[in-house]
Amino acid sequence: MTSLPNPRAEGIVAAFPRRAQASEHDVASQDALASRLAALLGRSYVPGYRPSRHRGGPTPYYVPDRSIVGAARAAVLGINSSADLYGGVVPHAFVATKSISHGLVTPRARCPAGWASALPDALHDVVLEGYTAFCPEDALAAGQRLLSRGAVRVKPADATAG
């Protein structure tokens, strides 16, 4: 759900929500993006925006640091369409992570509700070999299978940067 709102619309732009443990670099990057979007859209950028401190004011154009998880959370923030944020709304948290690009180690491996194997299957030829695991047992099986072919890199699915 990424699109820009009506550039003539009045309102504010907010770098929100943001992870509590966001790095200084991530915070500065999100703030800079929100500020630039505000200028492009002819809106005011509100640094440090928090819904609890800005009740009764206009609903902002959100620039979140990650995808919003769930339609209910989006509705609480006042996000009703793609014109309300620079980013997206996903139905499950794992959809916004790297985990969707790799399949499960076996067809019987554990996975969350909403998991669909079609995307990892379709991406198989364009991503590095790997697996997504949702429990230690499946991670061990995936690691053993991959180690039999050489060196392995393990990454948390929700990690950012390098």
N, C-alpha and C positions, 0 to 999 in steps of 0.2 A: 504494500500500500504506500508507494512513494510518489507523491506529486506535490506541486506547489499550489498554494491557495491563490485566490484572486489577488493580483498585485495591488489593486486599488482598495482592497478591504482594509479597514482600520483595525488596529489591535496591537497586541504585544507578541513578542517571541521570547520563549523561555527555554533555557538549557535544563530540561527536567523530563523525566527523573534521571537520577545519577546514582551509581553504586556508592555506598558509604565508603568502601575501600578503594575508590578510584585513585589512580596515581595522579600526581601533579600534572604530568604531561597529558593524561586523558582528560582531566578537568579543563586545562587550558585549551586543548583542541576542541572540546565540545563547546566551550564558551566562545571561542573564535568563530566556529561554524555558525552558532546561533546569532552572534553579532553581525556577521556578514549577511546571513539570510534576512535579518531584520532590515538592514540597509537596502538590500535588493527589493524587498517587499514594501518598503516605505512604512515600516512599523517600528515600534520602540522595542529595544532589547532590555529585558529586565534581569539584571544579574542577581544571582542568589534567590531566584523565584522559588517559592514554596506555596502550594495551594492553601495551607493553613494560615499563612500570613497575608494572602491576597484574596480572601473571600469577598464575594460581591463585585469583584472587578471583572474585566473581560476574560473569557476563556482564551488562554494563549495558543499560539501556534507552537506546538511542542517540538523540541529537538532533543530526543532522548539519547542516552548513551548506549542503549540496547533496544532490541525489539520489546514492545509491550506484550506481556503474556496474558491472553484472554480478553474476550469481548467485555466481560464484566469490569475488569480493571480499566480498560479503555473508556468505558461509559462513565466510571467514577471520575476520571480526569476530564470528561467532556469531549472525548474524541469520538466523533460520530461518522467521520468519513476520512478518506485519504487526504483531504484538504486541511485536516486538523493537525497533521504532524509530518515531520521529515523523518520517515522511517516506516515501520510496519507494526502490525498487530498479528501475533501468531497464536494458534490454538493451544499449543503445548510448549513448555520451556525448551525442550530439546530441539524443537524445530528451528530455533534461532541460534543453534550451535553447529559446530563442525560434525557432530554425530550423524547428521542426516546424509553425509557424503559417503559413509562406509556401511556395509552390511554387517549382519550379525555373524558370529563365528559358526553357528549351526542354525538350522531352521527352528530348533527348540530352545534357543538361547532366550534369556529373559529380555523383555523389552517393555517400555511403558505403553499405556493405552494411547492409541492414535498412531503407533508406529506403522509405517508403510514401507515395505521392502522394495517397492517399484523404483524409487528414486536412487538408492544406492546401486541397484542393478543397472539402471540406465547410465549412471556415472562411472561405472567400473572401468571403462577404457580411458577415462580422462583424469583420474585421481590416482595418487600413489596407492600401492597395495596396502590394505589395512582393514581393521574391523572396529566396530563400535561395541563396547561392552557396558552393560548396566549393572553388573555384579562382579565381585572378585573372581568367582569360579569361571565365568565367561572370559574375563580379562586374562586369566592364567592360560586358559585354552588357546585364546587368540595369540598371546605372547609366545607360547610354545610352538605354535604352528608357524608364526613369522620368524622366530629365531632359528628354526630349522633351515631357513633360506638365507640367513645373514643377520646383519645388525638391525636393531629395532629402535624406533623413536616413539616414546609414549607422550601423549599430550592430553591435558584435561580438555574436555569438549567445550567448555565455556571460556577457555583461555583467550587472551587477546595479545597482540604483538607477537614477537618472535618466540 
